Amino acid sequence: MLIFMYMFVGLYHLLLYAKRPKEKYNLFFGGFSVLISIYNYTRSNAVFEWGVDPFKVIVRTEYIVLFYIPAFSILFFENFFFEKKFSIFSKIYLTFVSILALLMLFVPRCVTSKILLTWQLSALAVLAYLGYVMTKAIRSKNKDAFRLLIGFMILVVTALWDLLGAIPVGGLRNLGLMRYGFFMFIMGIAVVLANKF
């Protein structure tokens, strides 16, 4: 149900972008939601029904999609709150994840875990940057930032838990909480965007 919900919400906002190309935040949010849907599908048992090599196709696809999820979230927040072009941070991060994604296509299995760890550490920087963007929007008294704050806080807590558990740090375990944090976050954004529309 979560996979379907993420895909539906993502495709709906991509359709809104097609109708209103000036509202680029719909493009970034739609891409963000669709990527989350694809990522969750690659983590499900249903993906093995395709009969493809799990490592050559599924794991590589899973990692590449995962790398771009934070990038789309940065682009969404920057555009939604400030309607500006890509910041230096977003340009650097997009270049960084594109290099990781390209490497993921060619490296042997033993190297992919090191690439994943590198990305996990970079995702912590993204969470800090998104916190900065959110704080800046709240200080500028953006009403939408206040509406998104609860969903954002839930996302940050679940993402931190899963990231630190995957690294692992402090005896934490990756419990897959982020999928539920994403749900709260995405539904919150969908409501805010619907209200704005």
N, C-alpha and C positions, 0 to 999 in steps of 0.2 A: 504493500500500500504506500509506503514512504517513497519507493522508487517511482511509482506511478505519479504520486502527488508532486514530487520534485520535477519530473519531466513535464507534466501538465502545466504547472506554474511557469516553468522556464519557457516552454513553447508559446504560451499565452503572451508573455512579455516580449518575446521576439516578434510576435505578430503585432503587438502594440508599437514596437520600434519600426516595423515595416510601414505602419500607417503614419507614424510621427517620427521621422528620422532625426529630427532636432533633439529629441529626448533620448540621448545616448545612454542614460542610466538604465533604460529598459533593455538595451542591448547587453550591457554588462551584467545586469541582474539575471536576464534570461540565460546568458551563457553560464553564469555562476550556478544557477539552478540545474541546468541540463548536465553540466559536468558532475555535479553532486549525484545526480540520478545515475549517470554512467558509472561513476566510481562505486556506488552502492551495488549496482548490478554486477560489476566485476568481483565484488566481495561476496556475492551470494552463490549458492550451490547451482542455481539455474544456468550460470554461465558455462558449466562443464558439459551441458547437453549439446554444445556446439561441436564437440569432438576435436578441438584444436589442442595443440601443445600448450599446457598450462603456463610454462615459463616463457616460451617464445612469443606468445600472443597475449594471454590473459594478464600475467604479472606486469609485462612491459606496458600494456595499455593502461592498467590500473595505476601504475606509478606516474606515467606521463599525464594522465587526466588529473591525478592528485596534485601534481606540481602546479598546474594552472589554476586550481580553485582559489588559492589565496590571491593570485594575481588579479583575477576577475573581481574579487571582493574589494581590493584596493581601488581599482578603476571605478567600480560602482560608487563607493563612498566618496571619492574625490569629486566625481561628476555630479552626484546627487546633491551633496551639500554645498559645493562651491562652483559647480559648472565650469571648471577650468580644464585646460589641457593637461596631459600627463605630467606629473611632478617628476623631479629627478629620481626620487626613490622608486616610483612605479616603473620608470624606464629602465633603471638598473635592475630591478627585480624581474621584470619581463625578460630582459636579456639573459639574466642568470638562469631562470627556469627553462628558457628555450635551449640554452647550452646543456643543461642537465637532461632535458627531454631528448635532445639529439644524441647525447652519449648513451642514453638508455637503450637506443635502438641497436647499438653495436657492441656494447661491452659484454663480457661473460658474466655468468650468474654471480660469481664471487665478488664482483665489483659493484653490482647493483645495490647490495646492502649498504655499501659505503656511500653511494650516491644518495640513497634514501636518508641516511643519517645526516648528510650534509643539508639536504632539503629540510629535514625536521628541525635542525638548528636554525635555519633561515626562517622557518615558519614562526618561530618565537619572536624574531625581529618584526615580522609582519604583524603579529598580534599587538606588539608594542606600538607600531606605527598606526594601526587602526585605532588603538586607544587614544593616541595623540589627535588623530583626525576627528574622532568622536568628541573628545574634550573641547577641541577648537570650535566645533559646530555648536556644542552646548553653550560655550562662553559667548558665542555670537547670537545666542537666544533663538536658535533655529528650532521651531516647534517640532519638526519631524525628528530631530535628534533626540528630543525628550521622549517621543513616542517609541523610538527604536531602542532606547537605553536598556530596558529590561531584557529584551531578546538578545541584545548584544552582550550583556553581562553573562547570561546563561551560555551563550556560544563561547565566550572567552574561557569560562570556568571548565566547560566540558572539553574544549580544544586543548587547554593547558594540561588537564588530567590525562587525556589520551596521548598527547605528544610526550609528556614527561614519562608516562608509563611505557611508551614504545621505545624510548631511548636506552634503558630505563634509568630513572632518577628517584632516589629516596624510597625505594621499595614499592613504588606505585605500579599498578598494572593497567595495561590498555584494556578498558572494559567496553570500548565501542560506544561511549556515551555521546560522542560528537554527533552521531547521526540524529539523536533526539534534540541536541542543542541546535543543529542545523534546522530541524523542523520548526522549533519555536522562533528562530531567527527569520527563516524564510517566510513563515506565515505573518510575522510582524511586518516585514518589509512589504509583502503583498498587500496587506491592509493599508499601509501608509501610501503606497503607490496608487492603489485604487482610490483612496481619498483625494490624492493630488490630481488624479485623472478626472 
